[in-house]
Amino acid sequence: MSELPLSELPMSELPRSELAIAGVTGSRADFGLMCPVFGALARHPRFTFSLIVTGAHLDATHGHTIDEVEAEGFAIAARVPATEGGDDSEAIARATARGLAGFGEALVRLKPDLLLLAGDRYEILAAATAALFARVPVAHFFGGDVTSGAFDEAIRHAITKMAHIHFPTNPAAARRLVQLGEDPRSVHLVGSPALDGLKHFKPMERTAFFSAVRLPLRRRLVLVAFHSATLDHTSALMHLEELLAALEPEGDDTALLLTGANADTEGRALTARLVQFAAAAQARAFYPSLGHRLYWNALSHAAVLVGNSSSGLYEAPSFKLASVNIGDRQQGRLRAPSVIDCPPERQAIARALERARHLDVSHVVNPYGDGNATQRILEVLEGLTEPRRLIKKRFHDMVAQEVSHE
């Protein structure tokens, strides 16, 4: 018997159950969304689960968040580097190619029966493409959403066409998947698994939290999460400057907690500016990544979330937290009444922040689910008997009456 840990054994030597499932995580964001599903699969007696880590998780400039993955108890079956030391369009293209090669090698070694992919990033596109070539069926999460302000939308829809099982979070997204030609029988409306972990989450005491993030205790906390809107013709750095100018007048009763930008075009420049801004005052702190549990604590204690992160739409409503959503990055995505949209202009952002101070969000219901997505997902996966038969997809044509001639 080999003395290697399970995560380093060839798949042929691993103890096998009925179905071998691999999951991919490329960033702090998708790991927080998928952690409940990954954990449930790892504990499930029917499945052999392996986790492939890629993207920003392996990049020290983004907080080396693979440490968080391992702290949650997951063994890493494969590490696929997919960053290239830059964030211009050429570097992103090279990173995607590097990820494609790495995922090709990982899938040949692991030989999963099913690959789980979440979202719409370029490293996830690389994983989906490698799975297509390796004839590994894909279950895709968060498909069907619309975010027309970023190239994430095109990537998301492309992954849909390479996926075989779909787990959308809301009815509108489910309808779009069918409109894209996916068989309705493959589309399972489950809600967001990110909300599952919140059911039993208990936030830290406020003083302890401020101490944990090295901020002086203040009455009001503003959480900042800002990323590139990758299809905008104007610089994301210009938009960030407008946000920082709006935040500058915040009073002595306010602390600012700023998180790093994603590994997207201009991401490094955004992060460098956020670091500089945080260092200019005592009641400001910057973290490349808070990790999903500390981030949940930040959402629990914040007075408002400002930026353009999907967490302002997906998670903040569950914390009864108002969010100011800047610009077009999330344009088209379903939103709760707790979301205040504004253009990337300092006066508009300041007005939105003032409006958030007085907005009653106590009765807001999160439109992305009820916290039971993981159970629904497991029921679908438990029903799979021969996932390889899913490989040969057929385009599902809409019936005549469903087609608009306008």
C-alpha positions in Angstrom: 0.0 0.0 0.0 1.3 3.4 -0.9 2.3 5.8 1.9 1.5 8.9 -0.2 -1.4 11.1 1.0 -4.7 10.5 -0.8 -4.4 13.9 -2.5 -1.1 12.8 -4.3 -2.1 9.3 -5.2 -2.9 8.4 -8.9 -6.6 8.0 -9.3 -6.2 4.3 -10.0 -4.9 3.8 -6.4 -7.6 5.9 -4.7 -10.4 4.1 -2.8 -13.3 4.4 -5.3 -17.0 4.8 -4.6 -19.8 4.8 -7.1 -19.0 8.2 -8.6 -15.8 10.3 -8.7 -16.5 14.0 -8.6 -13.9 16.8 -9.0 -14.5 20.4 -8.1 -12.6 23.4 -9.2 -12.0 26.6 -7.2 -10.0 29.6 -8.6 -10.6 32.4 -6.1 -11.8 33.4 -2.7 -15.1 34.3 -4.2 -16.1 31.0 -5.8 -14.7 29.0 -2.9 -17.0 30.9 -0.5 -19.9 30.2 -2.8 -19.1 26.5 -3.3 -17.7 25.5 0.1 -21.0 24.0 1.4 -21.3 21.8 -1.8 -17.7 20.7 -1.7 -17.9 19.8 2.0 -21.1 17.8 1.5 -19.6 15.8 -1.3 -16.4 15.1 0.6 -18.5 13.6 3.4 -20.9 11.7 1.2 -20.5 7.9 1.3 -21.4 7.5 -2.4 -18.9 10.0 -3.9 -15.1 10.2 -4.1 -14.5 13.9 -4.1 -11.3 15.6 -5.2 -10.6 19.4 -5.3 -8.5 21.2 -8.0 -7.2 24.6 -7.0 -6.2 27.2 -9.5 -6.1 30.9 -10.3 -5.7 33.5 -7.6 -5.6 30.9 -4.8 -2.0 30.1 -5.9 -0.9 33.8 -6.2 0.7 35.5 -3.2 -0.4 38.9 -4.4 -4.0 37.8 -3.9 -3.5 36.6 -0.4 -2.4 33.0 -1.2 -5.9 31.9 -0.4 -5.1 28.2 -0.9 -4.3 28.4 2.8 -8.0 29.1 3.5 -9.0 26.1 1.4 -6.7 23.8 3.4 -7.8 25.3 6.7 -11.4 24.2 5.8 -10.0 20.6 5.8 -9.9 20.0 2.0 -7.0 17.9 0.6 -5.8 19.3 -2.7 -5.9 16.8 -5.5 -4.2 19.1 -8.1 -2.8 22.6 -8.3 -3.2 24.3 -11.7 -1.3 27.6 -12.0 -3.3 30.1 -14.1 -1.7 33.5 -13.6 1.1 35.1 -15.6 2.4 37.9 -13.4 0.4 40.6 -15.3 -3.2 41.7 -15.8 -3.3 43.2 -19.3 -5.2 41.4 -22.1 -2.2 39.5 -23.3 -1.4 38.2 -19.8 -5.0 37.1 -19.3 -4.9 35.2 -22.6 -1.6 33.5 -21.6 -3.0 32.7 -18.2 -6.0 31.0 -19.8 -3.8 29.0 -22.1 -1.6 28.0 -19.1 -4.7 26.9 -17.2 -6.0 24.9 -20.2 -2.8 22.9 -20.3 -2.8 22.3 -16.6 -6.4 21.2 -16.4 -5.7 18.9 -19.3 -3.0 17.1 -17.3 -5.1 17.1 -14.1 -8.1 15.6 -15.7 -6.1 12.8 -17.4 -4.6 11.9 -14.0 -7.7 12.2 -11.8 -10.2 10.8 -14.4 -13.3 12.2 -12.7 -16.8 11.1 -13.7 -18.1 14.6 -13.3 -16.4 18.1 -13.0 -18.1 20.9 -11.0 -17.5 24.4 -12.1 -18.8 27.7 -10.7 -19.2 31.0 -12.4 -17.6 32.8 -15.2 -13.9 33.5 -14.8 -11.2 32.8 -17.5 -9.6 30.0 -15.4 -13.0 28.3 -15.2 -13.4 28.6 -18.9 -10.0 26.9 -19.2 -11.3 24.0 -17.0 -14.5 23.7 -19.0 -12.5 23.5 -22.3 -10.2 20.9 -21.0 -13.1 18.8 -19.8 -14.7 19.0 -23.2 -11.5 17.6 -24.8 -11.2 15.0 -22.1 -14.8 14.0 -22.5 -15.6 14.7 -18.8 -19.2 15.9 -18.2 -19.5 19.2 -16.4 -22.0 20.5 -13.8 -22.1 24.3 -14.0 -23.3 26.6 -11.2 -24.6 30.1 -11.5 -25.2 29.9 -15.2 -27.9 32.0 -16.9 -27.1 35.2 -15.1 -26.7 38.4 -17.0 -23.8 40.8 -16.3 -23.4 42.8 -19.4 -20.8 45.2 -18.0 -18.0 42.5 -18.0 -16.7 39.8 -20.3 -17.7 37.4 -17.5 -21.1 37.1 -19.2 -19.7 35.8 -22.5 -17.5 33.3 -20.5 -20.5 32.2 -18.4 -22.6 31.5 -21.5 -19.7 29.7 -23.2 -19.4 27.4 -20.2 -23.1 26.8 -20.4 -22.7 25.3 -23.9 -19.9 23.0 -22.6 -21.8 21.9 -19.5 -24.3 19.0 -19.2 -26.0 19.7 -15.8 -27.0 23.2 -14.8 -27.6 24.6 -11.3 -28.9 28.2 -11.7 -29.8 30.3 -8.7 -33.0 32.0 -9.8 -36.0 31.4 -12.2 -34.9 34.0 -14.8 -31.5 32.4 -15.1 -33.1 29.0 -15.5 -35.2 30.3 -18.4 -32.2 31.8 -20.1 -30.4 28.5 -20.0 -33.3 26.9 -21.9 -33.3 29.8 -24.3 -29.6 29.1 -24.9 -30.6 25.6 -26.1 -30.1 23.6 -23.0 -32.5 20.7 -22.3 -34.9 21.7 -19.5 -34.4 18.3 -17.9 -30.8 19.3 -17.3 -31.6 22.6 -15.6 -32.2 22.4 -11.9 -33.2 25.5 -10.0 -31.5 25.2 -6.6 -30.7 28.7 -5.4 -27.2 29.9 -4.3 -25.3 27.4 -2.2 -23.4 30.4 -0.7 -26.5 31.0 1.5 -26.4 27.5 2.9 -23.4 28.2 5.1 -25.1 31.3 6.5 -27.9 29.3 8.2 -25.6 28.3 11.1 -23.1 31.2 10.9 -22.6 33.2 14.2 -20.7 36.4 13.8 -17.9 37.5 16.1 -18.5 40.0 18.8 -18.1 43.5 17.3 -15.0 44.5 19.4 -13.3 41.2 18.6 -14.0 41.6 14.9 -12.5 45.1 14.7 -9.5 43.8 16.6 -9.2 40.8 14.2 -9.0 43.2 11.2 -6.8 45.7 13.0 -9.2 48.6 12.9 -10.0 51.0 15.7 -13.6 50.4 16.9 -15.9 52.8 15.3 -19.7 53.2 15.2 -19.9 52.8 11.5 -18.0 50.3 9.2 -17.9 50.7 5.4 -16.9 47.6 3.5 -15.3 48.2 0.1 -15.1 45.6 -2.7 -14.2 47.0 -6.1 -13.1 45.1 -9.2 -12.6 45.8 -12.9 -15.6 46.2 -15.2 -13.8 44.4 -18.0 -15.9 45.7 -20.9 -15.7 49.4 -20.0 -13.8 51.6 -22.4 -12.8 53.9 -19.5 -10.1 52.8 -17.0 -11.3 50.9 -13.9 -8.7 52.9 -12.0 -10.6 56.1 -12.9 -13.8 54.6 -11.5 -12.0 53.6 -8.3 -10.6 57.2 -7.9 -14.3 58.4 -8.0 -15.2 55.9 -5.3 -12.2 56.9 -3.1 -13.0 60.6 -3.5 -16.6 59.9 -2.3 -15.2 58.0 0.7 -12.6 60.6 1.7 -15.1 62.8 3.6 -16.4 59.9 5.8 -16.3 61.2 9.4 -14.4 60.2 12.5 -17.2 57.8 13.4 -16.4 55.6 10.4 -13.9 52.9 9.7 -13.1 51.7 6.2 -12.3 48.0 5.4 -11.0 47.5 1.9 -10.5 44.2 0.0 -8.3 43.4 -3.0 -9.4 43.4 -6.6 -9.8 40.1 -8.5 -7.1 38.8 -10.9 -8.6 40.6 -13.9 -7.4 43.3 -16.2 -6.2 46.3 -14.2 -6.6 44.3 -11.0 -3.0 44.9 -9.8 -3.3 48.6 -10.3 -6.6 48.7 -8.4 -5.1 46.8 -5.5 -2.0 49.0 -5.4 -4.3 52.1 -5.2 -6.4 50.6 -2.5 -3.3 49.8 -0.4 -2.1 53.4 -0.8 -5.5 54.8 0.2 -5.8 52.5 3.3 -2.3 53.5 4.5 -3.3 57.2 4.5 -5.5 57.1 7.6 -5.6 55.2 10.9 -9.2 54.0 10.6 -8.6 52.2 7.3 -7.4 48.7 6.6 -6.7 46.7 3.4 -6.7 43.0 3.0 -6.0 41.1 -0.3 -8.5 38.6 0.9 -10.5 38.3 4.1 -11.4 34.7 3.5 -15.1 33.9 3.3 -15.7 33.5 7.1 -14.1 36.8 8.0 -15.8 38.4 5.0 -19.2 37.2 6.4 -18.2 38.8 9.7 -17.5 42.0 7.8 -20.9 41.8 6.2 -22.5 41.3 9.6 -20.9 44.4 11.2 -20.8 46.7 8.2 -23.2 49.6 7.8 -22.9 49.4 4.0 -21.1 47.5 1.3 -19.8 49.7 -1.6 -18.2 48.7 -4.8 -19.2 46.4 -7.7 -18.8 42.9 -6.3 -21.4 40.3 -6.8 -21.4 39.7 -3.1 -23.5 42.9 -2.8 -26.2 41.2 -4.7 -25.7 37.5 -3.7 -24.9 37.7 0.0 -25.4 41.1 1.4 -29.3 40.8 1.4 -29.0 37.9 3.7 -27.2 40.1 6.3 -29.9 42.8 5.9 -27.1 45.0 4.6 -27.5 47.8 2.1 -25.1 47.8 -0.8 -24.1 50.6 -3.2 -23.4 49.0 -6.6 -21.3 51.2 -8.8 -21.3 51.1 -12.6 -22.1 48.4 -15.1 -20.2 45.4 -13.8 -23.4 43.8 -12.4 -25.8 45.2 -15.0 -28.7 42.8 -15.6 -28.2 40.7 -12.6 -31.2 40.0 -10.2 -31.1 42.3 -7.2 -32.9 42.8 -3.9 -34.3 46.2 -2.8 -31.3 46.6 -0.6 -29.1 47.3 -3.7 -28.6 50.9 -4.7 -27.3 51.4 -8.2 -25.2 54.5 -9.2 -22.8 55.6 -11.9 -19.1 55.7 -11.2 -19.1 59.4 -10.3 -18.1 60.7 -6.9 -21.2 62.9 -6.3 -23.5 60.0 -7.3 -21.6 57.6 -5.1 -21.8 60.0 -2.2 -25.6 60.4 -2.7 -26.0 56.7 -2.8 -24.0 56.2 0.4 -26.2 58.8 2.1 -29.3 57.1 0.9 -28.0 53.8 2.2 -27.7 55.4 5.7 -31.5 55.8 5.8 -32.6 52.7 3.8 -34.7 50.2 5.8 -33.5 46.8 4.7 -34.8 44.9 7.7 -37.5 43.1 5.7 -35.4 42.4 2.6 -35.6 38.8 1.3 -32.6 37.4 -0.6 -33.8 36.5 -4.1 -31.1 33.9 -4.5 -32.5 31.2 -2.4 -33.5 29.8 1.0 -30.3 28.2 2.2 -31.2 24.7 1.1 -29.4 24.6 -2.3 -26.8 22.0 -1.3 -29.5 19.4 -0.4 -31.2 20.0 -3.8 -27.8 19.6 -5.6 -27.0 16.4 -3.7 -30.4 14.9 -4.7 -29.6 15.6 -8.4 -26.1 14.1 -8.2 -27.3 11.1 -6.3 -29.6 10.4 -9.2 -26.8 10.1 -11.7 -26.0 6.6 -12.8 -24.0 7.0 -16.0 -22.7 10.6 -16.2 -20.6 9.7 -19.3 -23.8 9.3 -21.3 -24.3 13.1 -20.8 -21.4 13.9 -23.1 -23.3 13.8 -26.4 -25.5 16.9 -25.9 -28.3 17.9 -28.2 -29.4 21.4 -28.8 -32.9 21.9 -27.4 -34.9 23.8 -29.9 -37.6 26.1 -28.6 -41.1 25.3 -29.8 -42.6 27.6 -32.4 -44.8 29.5 -30.0 -41.8 30.3 -27.8 -39.9 32.0 -30.6 -40.3 35.8 -30.9 -40.4 37.2 -34.5 -40.1 40.8 -33.4 
